[in-house]
Each structure stands twice: as structure tokens, then as C-alpha cells.
């Protein structure tokens, strides 16, 4: 199994999260061995569009073939 962990920072853009999450979720549904996880510094991460997202605050155990994705976000100005 390959774990795909999305690291969500405040201000994450929903489309930048949804696209890759959909790809890996669909691949898993087609029989590829992916497990998706969402991690953030806090349980509730507010997206750039104002939608709150719920995440885990602890990292899952990772192996060398696991993936960490950091979807797009914009630093506060």
C-alpha cells in the first residue's frame, strides 16, 4: 500500500486539493493500492475560499514509497 498524505496549510486552495485527491481516490477505486490521509497543524484548516477542512493533527506512519503532497496555498500578505 502507498499512503498519500495531503499536508493542508491555512489558505489552501480547494481546487489544488480536490484535483489530486480525486485522481488518487479514483485510482484506489480502480484497484490501485493507495490510502489517502489529510494532515494539518490544527484539526480545522480554513481554505482560501472560506471552507473549513477537517484534518488529522498527527502524521501516519510513513514508508519510503509513500507520498506527501502539499496543495497550493498563498501566504498571507
Helices and strands as residue ranges (DSSP letters): E 2-8, H 14-29, E 34-40, E 44-46, E 52-54, E 67-69
